[in-house]
């Protein structure tokens, strides 16, 4: 005769089963009731900049969709990592989220030996906001009009061509190093404190090349009132406002576009992830939001939750491959 469990063991098993069922039911109930309190939306870049502009643009619409307050919390510093680390260390209950960008999540953690967080492990990718398209421009003294001519000119030049970026380890630097590696040329990196000073430098011929946001150069290019020209749009598709300008993709360059999206801490409940993805996606698609995004040339790219999470992981690896190949480090 087989040994049967004691009555006390049977009783403990039943109670444990009931407890697990209750915990599961409670978790479902919490997800169904979410959000039951205000959500903190962290903008990890300086006040008055693009990060705060985006969060304050979509927060009121998300608030209307979710029926709960969205509090924009500015926590700038250290290439967006201070605010991002705060969110990574927060409870994964959906009440603390952050605006992530390529610089703070695909790039910076791979530039230092001891990063403030593991960008792939410590976050939940929730929804895309879009891309900030840019263009590779050259001062008028550089005769190259396309990538092939740029490669030929650079290889014949007596010294390396110089290019600007908005900081060491920025997405602009990584994108330019990717282009240099593809063309088999060496270039001199000149970092600036922001796109404004870099724009002035390339206009004045103090640097030869620069990758600049389309919002910065659009009117000058359309009016032909500047002394630099576009080598190619740093995009996969042509820009509607400048349809005659070819992309770098068309010219054989593996384009690295700077992405913007919303992230939360790792371990968020699936139902909460889905609810936030839906609210953020609807807010981004709102006509008034789109009108405001157009003023800074932020191009939206809708994705499903699963697709965005795959994209987020893949972008980390894609930018990382360039960083390793170019041996870029902040240490």
Secondary structure as UniProt FT lines:
FT   HELIX           7..33
FT   STRAND          39..43
FT   TURN            47..48
FT   HELIX           50..66
FT   STRAND          70..74
FT   TURN            78..80
FT   HELIX           81..88
FT   STRAND          96..101
FT   HELIX           103..107
FT   HELIX           108..110
FT   TURN            119..121
FT   STRAND          123..131
FT   STRAND          134..139
FT   TURN            140..141
FT   HELIX           147..156
FT   STRAND          161..165
FT   TURN            168..169
FT   HELIX           171..183
FT   STRAND          187..191
FT   HELIX           195..203
FT   TURN            204..205
FT   STRAND          209..213
FT   HELIX           214..223
FT   STRAND          228..234
FT   HELIX           240..242
FT   TURN            243..244
FT   TURN            248..252
FT   STRAND          259..265
FT   TURN            266..267
FT   HELIX           270..285
FT   HELIX           287..295
FT   TURN            296..297
FT   HELIX           305..326
//
